[in-house]
Amino acid sequence: MEESGCRPDKEKFFERFAVPDVAAPCIDAIVTPLEQRVIAGLDLGADGVFTFADVARSLSCPLTDADLSHMSLEGLPAVSDAEVSGFITKAYRRGIFSRAGNAEGPDEYRLSDFYGRLDIFAIAEQDAWRALPIGSREAVESWYFDAYYAGLDWDKAGGKPTDETILTLDEALDAIDENERLGRRHYLTDCDCRSLLGECEKPTLVCLSYHDGVNSYPDRGLSRLISYREAKAILTAADRAGLVHTANPWGMCNCCNDCCYLFRARERRGSGAAWPQSVHLVSMDAEKCLGCGICLGRCMFGVFDDSDLPGDGRASAVTSRCVGCGVCISTCPAGALTLGGRG
């Protein structure tokens, strides 16, 4: 096969990997030319599954200089089993390939897509993501959020497209204790939302997950196993940073309102306390309020603001904006804030 026949078929690659038009100017930084060539050259079955041998065939044509800059090969006309294995391992870690079966089954794979790759690219290669031209980055991130929002099933009962619940710090710490009792392992990874958008300067290494099966971040080598004590320390530090604890069946996130997709989607949809589910509501004892204003800086949802400070220096709370996270309560020096049920 001539070298020209081995160059990436961009049109075929874009179609197979579901690449949006907005990503075209920066696609080579996110998916390497060699990965593009392999994706376009794979002989996919009707079910989209491929094997080691299929990857080997797609890799086996003569290599270009661009290929060699992304892979440690000797430029041989055919690649060795070790080189094919190394390519697959790296492609799996980078979110280019996904496993088609379980860990004990045969080595069969499926192509991932641009949506899944971008999530991994933003958390695992943050410097490379941030090095992209800001216009490209903003366009791609906007597309990603729209795709996330469109994928939410708003027709589920109660208007809850996913099983997210807002927790107080004490509830989050109790959940860690329960996980310890159940023997669940905790993995730590960067927040994809703040990695993708993050201009708020809140910490990113705060996401806890329990799932470590095939195609999970831990299985791809993108998350670190941590102890129960470390998990509690992460939550406590996140609370100090003013982040909101949200739990789902697969883990716990520590969210901000300006970057995190959960709360951005909540705002766009106007889902209120229904999603992410909020079971608490703040109340204030005006007689105890010192008017220190700490709650103004802690709350990300505008429950307190400058206009809420009357002439006597005491704050008031616009409870309709409250998400029940308790972030304001943990730093109120007068104990003027409490959480109760929504009724």
Buried (B, 14 or more C-beta within 10 A) or exposed (E): EEEEEBBBBBEBBBEBBBBBEBBEBBBBBBBBBBBBBBBBBBEEEEEEBBBBEBBBBBBBBBBBEBBEEBBEBEEEEEBEEEBBBBBBEBBBBBBBBBBBEEEEEEEBBBBBBBBBBBBBBBBBBBEEBEEBEEEBBEBBBEBBBEBBBEEBEEEEEEBBBBEBBBBBBEBBBEBBEEBBEEEBBBBBBBBBBBBBBBEBEBBBBBBBBBBBEBBBBBBBEBBEEBEBEBBBEBBBBBBEBBBBBBBBEEBBBBBBBBBBBBBBBBEEBEBEBEBBBBBBBBEBEEEBBEEBBBBBEBBBBEBBBEEBBEEEEBBBBBEEBBBBBBBBBBBBEEEBBBBEEEE
